[in-house]
Amino acid sequence: MFTGLVQNLGKILDLKKSGENLELCISSALPESVFMCGASIAVDGVCLTVENYENGQFWATAVPETLERTCLGALKIGDPVHLEAALTLATPLGGHLVSGHVDGFATVVAPGARLRIELPDELLKFCPVKGSIAVLGVSLTIADAQENWVELALIPETMKKTKLGALQAGEQVHIEVDMIARYLERLYSASR
């Protein structure tokens, strides 16, 4: 479980195909204590398992299911990635509850401080104005929502501390809708 508040901008140091899997080596300035073997780390909002850690670098593997549902397969050596350590009972919940289990893709329509992304219908229903959404793992508030897109107002701190300000029109990003809305919809659908 995560908050969607980026703690560090890491960098892809190495990528290796291993059968159908993708092994990632990522640099991080997060405290060494969060990198015990088996710990969860959100990489661009995707929950990955730490397999090894040494000298400010950690290794994780993205399996086919992860590669199918996320943008991790498009990463290149040198690319920045949002990093967040898993929640603990002592962690302030400043963003919103984020599971690290991506729901789908969105396309950047208008980049910048008023980031507009186009979503598929099946995800748009979870996006009310003033609701929450995670874009590449960053917890954001929905400023506007129309027929096929949502608009997110990025504050200067978010523009400075994340890679969202560098997104380009047409770029694909993965998103996670608000998990409470997703569970409520599932309960409602099951009761009909």
C-alpha positions in Angstrom: 0.0 0.0 0.0 1.2 3.5 -0.9 0.1 7.1 -0.8 1.0 8.3 -4.3 3.5 10.9 -2.8 6.8 10.5 -4.7 9.7 10.2 -2.3 12.5 10.0 -4.8 13.2 10.3 -8.5 15.3 7.3 -9.2 17.0 6.3 -12.5 16.9 3.2 -14.6 20.5 1.9 -14.6 20.0 -1.4 -16.4 17.3 -3.4 -18.1 17.6 -7.1 -19.0 15.1 -9.4 -20.7 15.0 -12.7 -18.9 12.6 -15.0 -20.8 9.3 -13.1 -20.8 10.3 -11.0 -17.7 12.1 -7.7 -17.5 14.7 -7.2 -14.8 15.2 -3.6 -13.7 18.2 -2.1 -11.9 17.2 1.3 -10.4 19.2 3.9 -8.5 17.6 5.3 -5.4 18.3 7.9 -2.7 15.6 6.3 -0.4 16.9 5.1 2.9 18.6 1.8 2.8 16.2 0.5 5.5 13.3 0.3 3.0 15.2 -2.1 0.7 15.1 -5.4 2.6 14.7 -8.3 0.3 11.0 -8.9 -0.4 9.9 -5.3 0.4 7.5 -3.5 -1.9 8.6 -0.4 -3.7 6.3 1.6 -6.1 8.2 2.3 -9.4 6.2 4.8 -11.4 3.2 3.6 -9.3 3.7 -0.1 -10.0 4.3 -2.3 -6.9 7.5 -4.2 -7.4 9.4 -6.5 -5.1 12.9 -5.7 -4.0 15.1 -8.7 -5.0 18.5 -7.2 -4.1 19.9 -4.0 -2.9 23.5 -2.7 -2.9 25.1 0.8 -2.8 22.0 2.8 -3.6 20.7 0.4 -6.3 18.0 -2.2 -6.2 16.8 -4.9 -8.5 13.2 -5.9 -9.3 11.5 -8.0 -11.9 8.4 -7.1 -14.0 6.6 -10.2 -15.1 4.4 -10.4 -18.3 1.2 -9.4 -16.4 2.9 -6.3 -15.2 4.4 -5.5 -18.5 1.0 -5.9 -20.2 -0.8 -3.5 -17.8 1.9 -0.8 -17.4 4.3 1.4 -19.2 7.4 -0.2 -17.6 8.3 -2.1 -20.8 8.8 1.2 -22.5 11.5 2.4 -20.1 15.0 3.0 -21.3 18.3 3.1 -19.5 18.7 6.6 -18.0 15.0 7.2 -17.7 13.8 8.8 -14.4 11.2 6.8 -12.4 9.0 7.8 -9.4 9.9 5.9 -6.3 7.8 5.4 -3.1 8.4 3.0 -0.2 5.5 1.0 1.1 3.3 2.5 3.8 3.9 1.7 7.5 1.6 2.3 10.4 3.8 5.4 11.1 3.5 6.9 7.6 1.4 10.0 7.2 -1.4 9.4 4.6 -0.9 12.6 2.7 -2.0 11.5 -0.8 -4.7 8.8 -1.1 -4.6 5.0 -0.8 -2.8 3.6 -3.8 -2.3 -0.2 -4.2 0.4 -0.1 -6.9 -1.9 -2.3 -9.1 -2.4 -0.4 -12.3 -5.9 -0.2 -13.8 -5.1 0.9 -17.3 -3.7 3.4 -19.7 -4.4 7.0 -20.5 -3.1 9.2 -23.3 -1.7 12.7 -22.6 -3.9 15.1 -24.6 -2.6 18.4 -23.1 0.7 18.4 -21.2 1.7 21.0 -18.6 0.3 22.5 -15.4 -3.2 21.6 -16.5 -2.5 18.0 -17.5 -5.3 16.6 -19.5 -5.4 12.8 -20.1 -7.9 10.8 -22.2 -9.2 7.7 -20.5 -11.2 4.6 -21.6 -14.9 4.7 -20.6 -14.5 1.8 -18.1 -12.1 3.9 -16.1 -13.7 7.3 -16.6 -16.6 6.4 -14.4 -14.3 6.3 -11.4 -13.1 9.9 -11.9 -15.4 12.5 -10.4 -14.3 16.1 -10.1 -12.3 16.5 -6.9 -11.8 12.7 -6.8 -8.3 11.1 -6.7 -6.3 9.3 -9.4 -2.7 8.1 -9.6 -0.8 8.9 -12.8 2.5 7.1 -13.0 2.1 6.6 -9.2 1.5 10.3 -8.4 -1.6 11.0 -6.3 -3.5 13.8 -8.0 -6.9 15.5 -7.6 -9.2 15.6 -10.6 -9.9 19.3 -11.5 -12.3 18.6 -14.4 -13.9 15.6 -16.0 -15.6 15.5 -19.3 -16.9 12.8 -21.7 -13.5 11.1 -22.4 -10.9 13.0 -20.4 -9.9 14.3 -17.0 -7.9 17.4 -16.2 -5.4 17.5 -13.4 -4.0 20.7 -11.9 -0.3 20.2 -11.1 1.1 22.4 -8.4 4.6 23.8 -8.9 6.0 21.3 -6.3 4.6 18.4 -8.3 6.0 19.8 -11.5 9.4 20.2 -9.8 9.6 16.8 -8.0 8.1 14.5 -10.6 8.4 13.8 -14.3 4.8 14.7 -15.0 5.8 18.2 -16.2 7.9 16.7 -18.9 5.1 14.5 -20.4 4.4 15.1 -24.1 1.1 15.0 -26.0 0.3 11.5 -27.3 2.4 9.8 -24.6 0.9 6.8 -22.8 0.8 6.8 -19.0 -0.6 4.2 -16.7 -3.1 5.1 -14.1 -4.7 3.7 -11.0 -8.2 4.9 -10.2 -9.3 5.5 -6.6 -9.5 2.0 -5.0 -12.4 2.9 -2.7 -14.5 4.0 -5.8 -13.5 0.7 -7.5 -14.6 -1.4 -4.6 -17.8 0.5 -4.1 -18.6 0.0 -7.8 -17.9 -3.7 -7.5 -20.1 -4.1 -4.4 -22.9 -2.1 -6.1 -22.7 -4.2 -9.3 -22.8 -7.4 -7.3 -25.9 -6.4 -5.4 -28.0 -5.6 -8.6 
